Amino acid sequence: SSRYSKIRQKIKDKYADWPQPMPAIGRIANFSSLRKHRPKEFQIYDTYFDRKEAVPRFVRKPRNQVAVEGGNAKFDCKIIAASAPIITWFSSDGPLTQSYKHMQKYMGKEYELKISRIKMDDKGEYLVRAENSFGRKEEKANLKVEPGVDKAPSRESSREPRKKRVYDDLPIDKPKEDCPPKFGFELRPRYIQSGTEFKLLCEVMAHPVPKVTWTKDGREIVDGDHYNITYSHGVCTMEIVHARAEDSGRYNCKAVNTLGEQETGCKVEVEERSFYKPKNVSESTTKVSRSVRRTKSGTQMDYDSSTVTSSSRSSRRSDRTEETTSSSSRSERKSTMTSSSSSSTSVSTSSSSTKRSEE
């Protein structure tokens, strides 16, 4: 008993509030022999962390942005946390949802908000909130929107010819000896659609400088509103801004100087833009095919198969109508016969009843 009392007193000294309340299981495990002698075998370790360190933290904060009206802006930040945070973006109007205008992206610890097609109403303050079970943090950034520049008219709306380029005459090394014209790069055939622009280009080497002329189907063409012809340092170009079907033909470029002449040419085909046209059913069915029929007497008869088919169809339809009328007349006859028979039976029954009454 003395030994038991000593052990009990030792336990009471270790646990001052025992047996009320009862010691927690975790508290007993802190002083168990497993934790003291075999911690690695049972994987018993002391772990602790501060809750303040588990709150999301902004390693890189979003920065203020300046954008042009109609353009794009992007806010990006980097957030680390002990547990994965929930990221929410806000504007002056409230929380922003995922859409084409407000595109939210994330990759690892990188978070991004992309604003597309910016308007003047989009300027203001934007807020990003990172929240998890240990707390939340918020950061702000401003967006400034500047008025955009008016866009230039598209090529389709304005068909005005381009302005002719002016090339500065730069000093070049002249050949040591005079030579007749010789084309190092000749014209090549082109196949284009109407309404587009195209350019014919060739290169000629000659000294002295040759005189270059362009022809279309044997007729000389000159620089003007429709044709833009240039020559600079041996490069000959002929450009048409708005091609038409009439521009199809053979184009030749001829270079002439005092020592000789040479010519190069190509074929240009301009195709009209094709549009889909549905077939007309009436037209496809009204095609007439002619055939020849030979009779027993040897004479040939020419007739239209379409008329024959139409007549045969009409005859078939008339036969069907006759059949329907005959069937209807038969049904009428049957109905009249049945009515007459019913009337006769009624008369006979009435006569028999009268005879019985007289008797």
KARAHU-V861835 format. One record per backbone hydrogen bond with DSSP energy under -0.5 kcal/mol. NH is the residue of the N-H (numbers start at 1). CO is the residue of the C=O. If there is no record, write none. Layout:
<<NH CO> <NH CO>>
This chain:
<<5 1> <6 2> <7 3> <8 4> <9 5> <10 6> <11 7> <12 8> <13 9> <14 10> <15 11> <16 14> <18 15> <28 24> <29 25> <30 26> <31 27> <31 28> <32 29> <36 32> <37 33> <38 33> <38 34> <42 38> <43 40> <44 39> <45 43> <47 45> <53 50> <54 50> <54 51> <55 51> <55 52> <57 80> <59 57> <59 78> <60 78> <65 142> <67 144> <69 146> <70 118> <71 68> <73 115> <75 113> <77 111> <78 60> <79 109> <80 57> <82 54> <83 54> <86 131> <87 85> <88 129> <90 127> <91 94> <94 91> <96 89> <99 102> <103 101> <103 114> <104 102> <105 112> <107 110> <109 107> <110 107> <111 77> <112 105> <113 75> <114 103> <115 73> <115 113> <116 101> <116 114> <118 71> <122 119> <123 120> <124 143> <126 141> <127 90> <128 139> <129 88> <130 137> <131 86> <132 135> <135 132> <137 130> <139 128> <141 126> <143 124> <144 65> <146 67> <158 154> <159 157> <167 165> <170 168> <174 172> <179 207> <182 205> <184 182> <184 203> <185 203> <190 267> <192 269> <194 271> <195 243> <196 193> <198 240> <200 238> <202 236> <203 185> <204 234> <205 182> <207 179> <211 256> <212 210> <213 254> <214 221> <215 252> <216 219> <217 250> <219 216> <221 214> <224 227> <228 239> <229 227> <230 237> <232 235> <235 232> <236 202> <236 234> <237 230> <238 200> <239 228> <240 198> <241 226> <243 196> <243 241> <247 244> <248 245> <249 268> <251 249> <251 266> <252 215> <253 264> <254 213> <255 262> <256 211> <257 260> <260 257> <262 255> <264 253> <266 251> <268 249> <269 190> <271 192> <271 269> <281 279> <284 280> <285 281> <286 282> <287 284> <289 287> <290 288> <291 303> <293 301> <295 293> <295 299> <298 295> <301 293> <303 291> <303 301> <305 289> <308 304> <309 305> <310 306> <311 307> <312 308> <313 309> <314 310> <315 311> <316 312> <317 313> <318 314> <319 315> <320 316> <321 317> <322 318> <323 319> <324 320> <325 321> <326 322> <327 323> <328 324> <329 325> <330 326> <331 327> <332 328> <333 329> <334 330> <335 331> <336 332> <337 333> <338 334> <339 335> <340 336> <341 337> <342 338> <343 339> <344 340> <345 341> <346 342> <347 343> <348 344> <349 345> <350 346> <351 347> <352 348> <353 349> <354 350> <355 351> <356 352> <357 353> <358 354> <359 355>>
